[in-house]
Amino acid sequence: MDTLDRYVAGEILQPFAAATLFLTQLLLASQLLAQADVLFGGGMSLFDLVRILADLVPHVLEYVLPVAFLLGAVLGLGRLAEYREVVALSAAGVSPVRLVRMPLVLGALVSLAALWVALQIAPAGLRDARKRVDAVIRRNLQSEIRPGVFYEDIPGFTLYASEVDRAGFGHVLIADRTNPQAPVVALADRGRFEPAPGGSLKLVLSRGELHREESGDRDYVVARFERASVDLGLGQTLDARNRLSGSAFELTPGEVVRLGSAAGGRSEDEARGWRTFLWRRMAVPFGILALGLLAVPVACLRRGGRAFAYGVTLFAVVAYYAALRFGEKLSHRGALPPWLGPNLANLAVAVAAVWMLARLGRRGIER
């Protein structure tokens, strides 16, 4: 790496780091606001909040890195053009096209890092964040239940507890009306919420009795127990509160491939959808390299200061993601192969960048 490359790298990396930090904070703040009713409930601790935000950072970086890299490259190279340093290099016999080498090298390194984050780190972070948010929702639910007050927000159930503490409930009454033909009333000394399979929630009762009257039957059944559990069927309710539930981005590449293979026997459209989704997750990191090609001609062909850099970045990012979605839909419909549709935006940006670089090489920079 010669002196010019080190100088260009320094000019790019500083605004790139600043943009990454700022945009990551912005997107994390939007996640906080989207889940404010959950994350700021009585069941949330500072440790939970920090861990959930840390888990979300890798997923957020999937969206931040392409934008931040393009902005950093355009700002850094734009400063060279604004202060006539590119003109001085041209006078010394160094073509402006020569500057593209360092954005390509940095773009390749950031692309590889983004690919690793998107396929390995982000899925694990999302899974952990979902589980932690589910735990917070359960604790919030427990904190919503007040001693001596009937709680009827659980569909089909009425819950009453004379005592409420961190360990659970004391002197519990629960009326189960999920089967109107055979309602059940349970009385217990203690009760507590526990997770159930399928993301649901169950109420575990200890030392109590069940009262049940069958429809059309004169017999009244009473059963005593030492330990019993009532499935509250809150899987869908918890998923509705947790915006992280059901995200395909928490799947690893191996899991996506297996889902695609399993779907192949049922529906070719579904299998094609999973293959397209896997290529889409790889296409965005590769897009960083394509956007790196675009930075030099954008910075050199016009000099409009920071406002121009921000405007070009915004336009390029909006156009890039629009092309990404368009190509992705074409692959879902079968009009394009699963690998080509998500990479359509990358190809379009690369072709545009090469054309602009060729134009820059013929005309040189405006003096």
C-alpha positions as CSV (number, residue, x, y, z in Angstrom):
1,M,0.0,0.0,0.0
2,D,1.6,3.3,-1.1
3,T,1.2,6.7,0.4
4,L,-1.7,7.7,-1.8
5,D,-3.7,4.5,-0.9
6,R,-3.1,5.1,2.8
7,Y,-4.2,8.7,2.5
8,V,-7.4,7.8,0.6
9,A,-8.1,5.0,3.1
10,G,-7.9,7.5,6.0
11,E,-10.2,9.9,4.2
12,I,-12.8,7.2,3.7
13,L,-12.6,5.4,7.0
14,Q,-13.2,8.4,9.3
15,P,-16.7,9.4,7.8
16,F,-17.5,5.7,7.4
17,A,-17.0,5.0,11.1
18,A,-19.0,8.0,12.1
19,A,-21.8,7.2,9.7
20,T,-21.9,3.5,11.0
21,L,-22.1,4.7,14.6
22,F,-24.8,7.3,13.9
23,L,-27.0,5.1,11.7
24,T,-26.7,2.1,14.1
25,Q,-27.9,4.3,17.0
26,L,-30.7,5.7,14.8
27,L,-32.0,2.2,13.9
28,L,-31.6,0.9,17.4
29,A,-33.6,3.9,18.7
30,S,-36.4,3.0,16.2
31,Q,-36.4,-0.6,17.5
32,L,-36.8,0.8,21.0
33,L,-39.7,3.0,20.0
34,A,-41.4,0.1,18.1
35,Q,-41.3,-2.1,21.2
36,A,-41.7,0.6,23.8
37,D,-44.8,-1.0,25.3
38,V,-42.7,-4.1,26.0
39,L,-39.2,-2.9,26.6
40,F,-40.3,-0.2,29.1
41,G,-42.6,-2.4,31.1
42,G,-42.3,-3.4,34.7
43,G,-40.5,-6.7,33.8
44,M,-37.6,-5.0,32.0
45,S,-34.2,-4.5,33.7
46,L,-31.3,-2.5,32.5
47,F,-29.3,-5.7,31.9
48,D,-32.1,-7.0,29.7
49,L,-32.2,-3.8,27.7
50,V,-28.5,-3.8,27.1
51,R,-28.4,-7.4,26.1
52,I,-31.3,-7.0,23.7
53,L,-29.8,-4.0,22.0
54,A,-26.4,-5.8,21.8
55,D,-28.2,-8.8,20.1
56,L,-29.9,-6.5,17.6
57,V,-26.6,-4.7,16.5
58,P,-25.5,-7.4,14.0
59,H,-28.9,-7.4,12.3
60,V,-29.0,-3.6,12.2
61,L,-25.5,-3.6,10.6
62,E,-26.8,-5.5,7.6
63,Y,-28.7,-2.4,6.7
64,V,-26.3,0.2,8.0
65,L,-23.0,-0.9,6.4
66,P,-23.9,-0.4,2.7
67,V,-25.3,3.1,3.4
68,A,-22.4,4.0,5.8
69,F,-19.7,2.8,3.4
70,L,-21.2,4.7,0.4
71,L,-21.6,7.9,2.5
72,G,-18.0,7.6,3.9
73,A,-16.5,7.0,0.5
74,V,-18.4,9.9,-1.2
75,L,-17.6,12.3,1.7
76,G,-13.9,11.3,1.9
77,L,-13.3,11.4,-1.9
78,G,-15.5,14.4,-2.2
79,R,-13.3,16.3,0.2
80,L,-10.3,15.5,-2.1
81,A,-12.2,16.8,-5.1
82,E,-13.5,19.9,-3.2
83,Y,-10.0,21.0,-2.2
84,R,-8.6,20.4,-5.7
85,E,-6.4,17.6,-4.5
86,V,-7.7,15.4,-7.3
87,V,-6.8,18.2,-9.8
88,A,-3.3,18.2,-8.3
89,L,-3.0,14.5,-8.8
90,S,-4.2,14.8,-12.4
91,A,-1.6,17.5,-13.0
92,A,1.0,15.1,-11.6
93,G,-0.1,12.4,-14.1
94,V,-2.3,10.4,-11.7
95,S,-5.7,9.6,-13.3
96,P,-8.7,10.1,-11.0
97,V,-9.6,6.5,-12.0
98,R,-6.5,5.4,-10.0
99,L,-8.4,6.4,-6.8
100,V,-10.9,3.6,-7.2
101,R,-8.4,1.0,-6.0
102,M,-8.7,1.8,-2.3
103,P,-12.5,2.0,-2.2
104,L,-12.6,-1.4,-3.9
105,V,-10.1,-2.9,-1.4
106,L,-12.0,-1.4,1.6
107,G,-15.4,-2.4,0.0
108,A,-14.2,-6.0,-0.4
109,L,-13.1,-6.2,3.2
110,V,-16.3,-4.6,4.5
111,S,-18.3,-6.9,2.2
112,L,-16.7,-10.0,3.7
113,A,-17.2,-8.7,7.2
114,A,-20.9,-7.9,6.4
115,L,-21.4,-11.3,4.8
116,W,-20.1,-13.1,8.0
117,V,-22.3,-10.9,10.2
118,A,-25.4,-11.5,8.1
119,L,-25.0,-15.2,7.8
120,Q,-23.6,-16.2,11.2
121,I,-23.7,-13.5,13.8
122,A,-27.0,-11.8,13.1
123,P,-29.2,-15.0,13.2
124,A,-27.8,-15.9,16.6
125,G,-28.3,-12.4,17.9
126,L,-31.9,-12.3,16.7
127,R,-32.7,-15.7,18.2
128,D,-31.3,-14.5,21.6
129,A,-33.1,-11.2,21.3
130,R,-36.5,-12.9,20.6
131,K,-36.1,-15.2,23.6
132,R,-35.2,-12.3,25.9
133,V,-38.1,-10.2,24.7
134,D,-40.4,-13.1,25.2
135,A,-39.1,-13.4,28.8
136,V,-39.7,-9.7,29.3
137,I,-43.2,-10.0,28.0
138,R,-43.9,-12.8,30.4
139,R,-42.6,-10.8,33.3
140,N,-44.6,-7.8,32.2
141,L,-47.7,-10.0,32.1
142,Q,-47.0,-11.1,35.7
143,S,-46.5,-7.4,36.7
144,E,-49.9,-6.5,35.2
145,I,-51.7,-8.8,37.6
146,R,-52.6,-7.0,40.8
147,P,-53.4,-8.6,44.2
148,G,-57.1,-8.7,44.9
149,V,-58.1,-7.8,41.3
150,F,-59.6,-10.1,38.7
151,Y,-57.4,-10.2,35.6
152,E,-59.4,-11.0,32.4
153,D,-57.0,-10.0,29.6
154,I,-56.0,-13.6,28.9
155,P,-58.5,-14.9,26.3
156,G,-60.8,-17.6,27.9
157,F,-59.3,-17.2,31.4
158,T,-60.0,-15.2,34.5
159,L,-57.2,-15.0,37.1
160,Y,-57.3,-13.9,40.6
161,A,-54.5,-13.8,43.2
162,S,-54.7,-12.4,46.7
163,E,-50.9,-12.1,46.8
164,V,-48.4,-11.2,44.0
165,D,-44.6,-11.2,44.4
166,R,-41.5,-11.9,42.2
167,A,-41.8,-15.6,42.7
168,G,-45.4,-15.8,41.5
169,F,-48.9,-15.7,43.1
170,G,-50.4,-16.7,46.3
171,H,-54.0,-18.0,46.9
172,V,-54.8,-18.3,43.3
173,L,-58.2,-18.8,41.6
174,I,-58.3,-19.4,37.8
175,A,-61.5,-19.9,35.8
176,D,-60.9,-21.7,32.5
177,R,-63.7,-21.0,29.9
178,T,-61.9,-22.2,26.8
179,N,-64.4,-25.1,26.7
180,P,-67.9,-23.6,27.4
181,Q,-69.4,-27.1,27.7
182,A,-67.1,-28.0,30.6
183,P,-65.8,-24.9,32.5
184,V,-63.1,-25.5,35.1
185,V,-62.3,-23.6,38.2
186,A,-58.9,-24.2,39.9
187,L,-57.9,-23.1,43.4
188,A,-54.3,-23.3,44.5
189,D,-52.0,-22.1,47.3
190,R,-49.3,-20.9,44.8
191,G,-48.9,-20.3,41.1
192,R,-46.3,-19.0,38.7
193,F,-45.9,-18.5,35.0
194,E,-43.5,-20.8,33.0
195,P,-42.8,-21.0,29.2
196,A,-44.6,-23.8,27.4
197,P,-43.6,-25.5,24.1
198,G,-44.4,-23.5,21.0
199,G,-43.7,-20.2,22.6
200,S,-46.8,-20.3,24.7
201,L,-47.3,-19.8,28.4
202,K,-48.5,-22.0,31.2
203,L,-49.6,-21.3,34.8
204,V,-48.1,-23.9,37.1
205,L,-50.2,-24.4,40.3
206,S,-49.2,-26.2,43.5
207,R,-51.3,-27.6,46.3
208,G,-54.9,-27.1,45.1
209,E,-58.0,-28.5,43.7
210,L,-60.0,-28.5,40.4
211,H,-63.8,-28.1,40.2
212,R,-65.5,-29.2,37.0
213,E,-69.2,-29.8,36.1
214,E,-69.8,-31.7,32.8
215,S,-72.6,-30.3,30.6
216,G,-75.7,-32.4,31.0
217,D,-74.2,-34.4,33.9
218,R,-75.4,-34.1,37.5
219,D,-72.1,-35.1,38.9
220,Y,-69.8,-32.3,40.2
221,V,-66.1,-33.4,40.0
222,V,-63.5,-32.2,42.5
223,A,-59.9,-33.3,42.1
224,R,-57.1,-32.4,44.5
225,F,-53.5,-32.1,43.3
226,E,-50.0,-31.3,44.5
227,R,-48.9,-29.8,41.1
228,A,-50.8,-29.0,38.0
229,S,-50.3,-26.7,35.0
230,V,-52.8,-24.8,32.8
231,D,-51.8,-24.0,29.2
232,L,-52.9,-20.4,28.7
233,G,-52.4,-20.6,24.9
234,L,-50.7,-17.3,24.7
235,G,-48.3,-18.2,21.8
236,Q,-50.1,-16.0,19.3
237,T,-50.5,-13.2,21.9
238,L,-46.8,-13.2,22.7
239,D,-45.9,-13.3,19.0
240,A,-48.1,-10.3,18.4
241,R,-46.3,-8.3,21.2
242,N,-42.9,-9.4,20.1
243,R,-42.0,-7.9,16.8
244,L,-39.0,-10.1,16.5
245,S,-41.1,-13.3,16.4
246,G,-41.3,-15.2,13.1
247,S,-38.3,-13.4,11.5
248,A,-36.7,-15.5,8.8
249,F,-33.5,-13.6,9.3
250,E,-32.8,-15.6,12.5
251,L,-32.4,-18.7,10.3
252,T,-28.8,-19.9,9.5
253,P,-27.9,-20.6,5.9
254,G,-28.0,-24.3,6.6
255,E,-31.5,-24.0,8.0
256,V,-32.7,-22.0,4.9
257,V,-31.2,-24.6,2.6
258,R,-33.0,-27.4,4.5
259,L,-36.3,-25.6,4.4
260,G,-35.9,-25.0,0.7
261,S,-35.1,-28.7,0.1
262,A,-38.1,-29.8,2.3
263,A,-40.4,-27.4,0.4
264,G,-39.3,-28.7,-3.0
265,G,-41.5,-31.8,-2.6
266,R,-44.5,-29.7,-1.8
267,S,-44.3,-26.5,-3.8
268,E,-41.7,-25.3,-6.3
269,D,-42.7,-21.7,-5.6
270,E,-42.0,-22.1,-1.9
271,A,-38.6,-23.8,-2.6
272,R,-37.7,-21.0,-5.0
273,G,-38.7,-18.4,-2.4
274,W,-36.3,-19.9,0.2
275,R,-33.5,-20.0,-2.4
276,T,-34.1,-16.4,-3.3
277,F,-34.2,-15.4,0.3
278,L,-30.7,-16.9,0.9
279,W,-29.3,-15.1,-2.1
280,R,-30.9,-11.9,-1.0
281,R,-29.0,-12.1,2.3
282,M,-25.8,-12.5,0.4
283,A,-26.6,-9.8,-2.2
284,V,-26.7,-6.9,0.3
285,P,-23.1,-7.5,1.6
286,F,-21.9,-7.8,-2.0
287,G,-23.6,-4.6,-2.7
288,I,-21.0,-2.8,-0.6
289,L,-18.4,-3.6,-3.2
290,A,-20.6,-2.4,-6.0
291,L,-21.4,0.9,-4.2
292,G,-17.6,1.3,-3.6
293,L,-17.1,1.4,-7.3
294,L,-19.7,4.2,-7.5
295,A,-18.0,6.5,-5.0
296,V,-15.1,7.8,-7.1
297,P,-17.0,9.0,-10.2
298,V,-19.8,10.5,-8.0
299,A,-17.2,12.4,-5.9
300,C,-15.1,13.5,-8.9
301,L,-17.6,14.4,-11.6
302,R,-19.3,17.0,-9.4
303,R,-18.3,18.9,-6.4
304,G,-21.1,20.0,-4.2
305,G,-19.8,19.6,-0.7
306,R,-21.4,17.6,2.0
307,A,-25.0,18.4,0.9
308,F,-24.3,16.8,-2.4
309,A,-22.8,13.7,-0.7
310,Y,-25.8,13.3,1.5
311,G,-28.2,13.8,-1.4
312,V,-26.4,11.3,-3.7
313,T,-26.1,8.7,-0.9
314,L,-29.8,9.0,-0.2
315,F,-30.8,8.7,-3.9
316,A,-28.4,5.8,-4.5
317,V,-29.6,3.9,-1.4
318,V,-33.3,4.3,-2.3
319,A,-32.7,3.3,-5.9
320,Y,-30.5,0.4,-4.8
321,Y,-33.1,-1.1,-2.4
322,A,-35.9,-0.5,-4.9
323,A,-34.0,-2.4,-7.5
324,L,-33.2,-5.1,-4.9
325,R,-36.9,-5.6,-4.1
326,F,-37.8,-5.5,-7.8
327,G,-35.3,-8.2,-8.6
328,E,-36.2,-10.3,-5.6
329,K,-39.9,-10.3,-6.7
330,L,-38.9,-11.3,-10.2
331,S,-37.0,-14.3,-8.7
332,H,-40.0,-15.2,-6.5
333,R,-42.2,-15.3,-9.6
334,G,-39.7,-17.4,-11.5
335,A,-38.9,-14.7,-14.1
336,L,-35.3,-14.7,-13.0
337,P,-33.1,-17.4,-11.4
338,P,-32.9,-17.1,-7.5
339,W,-29.3,-15.9,-7.7
340,L,-29.9,-13.2,-10.3
341,G,-32.9,-11.4,-9.0
342,P,-31.4,-10.3,-5.6
343,N,-28.1,-9.4,-7.4
344,L,-29.9,-7.3,-10.1
345,A,-29.3,-4.1,-8.1
346,N,-25.6,-5.0,-7.6
347,L,-25.2,-5.5,-11.4
348,A,-27.0,-2.3,-12.2
349,V,-24.9,-0.3,-9.8
350,A,-21.7,-1.9,-11.1
351,V,-22.6,-1.2,-14.7
352,A,-23.4,2.4,-13.9
353,A,-20.2,2.8,-11.9
354,V,-18.1,1.4,-14.8
355,W,-19.8,3.7,-17.3
356,M,-19.1,6.7,-15.1
357,L,-15.5,5.7,-14.5
358,A,-15.0,5.4,-18.2
359,R,-16.5,8.8,-18.7
360,L,-14.2,10.2,-16.0
361,G,-11.2,8.5,-17.5
362,R,-11.9,10.1,-20.9
363,R,-12.8,13.6,-19.8
364,G,-10.8,13.9,-16.6
365,I,-12.0,16.0,-13.6
366,E,-13.4,19.4,-14.2
367,R,-11.0,22.1,-13.3
